[in-house]
Amino acid sequence: MKASSYPGKLIVIEGLDGAGTTTQASLLYQWVISELGKPALLTAEPSRGPIGALIRSVLNKRLTMDPITLAGMYASDRLDHLYNSHDGIIHHLKNGEWVILDRYYLSSFAYQASQMSEPQRLWLKMIHQPCLMPDITLFLDVPADICLARIAINRNKQFELFEKKSMLRTVEKQYKTAMQAFQEQGEIITIIDGLLPIEEVQSAMRAIISSMFLI
């Protein structure tokens, strides 16, 4: 992955399914727009593009796909999301916008890598080399069991592909392994206690962003 040299900021929110990434990304975007007065984009992965639509069909169990193919689909969607000349993330960063991204490549190194052998994980790393390194990744730390309980309540027990106890516990461990590896390579990844009330989680995120980019 390459470091960003663009005037905008790429801020990634990560965590297990049910950790609250979508809620917190939306709140952070509203703060950036309304209180900081910065031009910003709120987006997510899988993207709303054609490849992202196929991935969502797999996650919703309407289509089946083997893990390696799904990993390749995620990478393809991610690169299109980044480099699309009309509305890609880099296009917005070049214009000085702050991009708030709900999930990025760390998710692939947690979810998809949890079903891969070591040689396959090396392949996964290789195909992500064109990706842009985030300016910061904020990881919401919520145990797998609590994430599943939240999903059961919020989605009336409608679970997606990876939302099983054994799977999420494996992904939880893989997240920690991946985060340590990326931190050793110079990435800024900050862990936030996702068990705090929504407002407190958001306050912690805003304080981190302020200390990094507004001082």
Buried (B, 14 or more C-beta within 10 A) or exposed (E): BEEBEBEBBBBBBBBBBBBBBBBBBBBBBBBBBEEBEBEBBBBBBBBEBEBBEBBBBBBEEEEEBEBBEBBBBBBBBBBBBBBBEEEBBBBBBEEEBBBBBBBBBBBBBBBBBBBBEEEBBEBBBEBBEEBBBBBBBBBBBBBBEBBBEBBBEEEEEEBBBBBEEEBBBBBBEBBEEBBEEBEEEEBBBBBBEBBBEEEEBBBBBBEBBEEBBEE
